[in-house]
Amino acid sequence: MVGVVPNTAYRHFPDRDALLAAVRDKAVRELAQRMADRVGQVRPGPHTPTGARLRLRAVGQAYLAFARQEPGLFETAFATTEHPPPDQRADAPGPFDYLRSALDNLVDAGILAPARRPDIEYPTWAGVHGLAVLLRGPLRSLPEREKAHLEAQLLAFIAAAASSPE
């Protein structure tokens, strides 16, 4: 498709796994950049209730938009279990870092109780990732309007869950 023989890539990568890892890393960086761009568009401060809510929503919207607009990169970003743990990415903030930061902002803004904060990023991430996968899989035949509605519903549910008492 790109006009080169298939094994050309192996002049630059020792094997398929190394090639996949490089593409995966690029996909993850692209997703993180889209999150950064979307969060950067939020004008209210991160420690204000409005700003904190909008930042969390921006992170979720960027994730879902990336899955929809870049399906190949999205699948590649999560195609292997050989991911370093999120805490070990030192070069630049990753997608998980943006999610954590948005949740920390909710605590700082007084929306999310500090006692509820530990590890809440995992069920939050699972919800958004799960919907992204469903919309690309079993729910792919839904009209775009319904898909957009499901995305908005999920993000509203996450926001409400984060701001409700335990």
Secondary structure by P-SEA (a helix, b strand, c coil): cccccccccccccccaaaaaaaaaaaaaaaaaaaaaaaaaacccccccaaaaaaaaaaaaaaaaaaaaacaaaaaaacccccccccccccccccaaaaaaaaaaaaaaaccccccccccaaaaaaaaaaaaaaaaacccccccaaaaaaaaaaaaaaaaaaaaccc
